[in-house]
Amino acid sequence: MLSPDFLLAMTQEALIKYCSDLNSRSIVVVDSTFVKEVPDNLKQVYSVPITQVAKEQLGRELFANIVALGAIAELTKAVSRSALEEAVLARVPKGTEEANRKALELGMSLVSEQ
């Protein structure tokens, strides 16, 4: 891949490592829980507290990946909400379905508010 259209950076280190590969149209989502500095040359940046929201709203940082997935899905519209929810719920541990559903919704709302 020469220049990705999308980057999810959950840490400052990841953003630094991969931001030089981006083009002017690349969409960047950063977890503002851990990413404090974003280079000025990045144009489409969504800075959202992914891990903080997972911990505060769902009780565990473990749900951060599903919060991030919801944010990505909302921005890209690459898959329908119902198809995404069905795919996620088919793969999560029994008993965590409602928390994962809420994690998806939280991620979607984080970026739709920006």
QUIMOVEN-V481471 format. One record per helix or strand of 2 or more residues. SS is the DSSP state (H for helix, E for strand). FROM is the first residue (numbers start at 1). LEN is the number of residues. Records with the same first field share a line. If there is no record, write none. Layout:
SS->FROM-LEN, FROM-LEN
This chain:
E->6-4, 27-5, 44-5
H->12-10, 50-9, 61-16, 81-9, 97-16
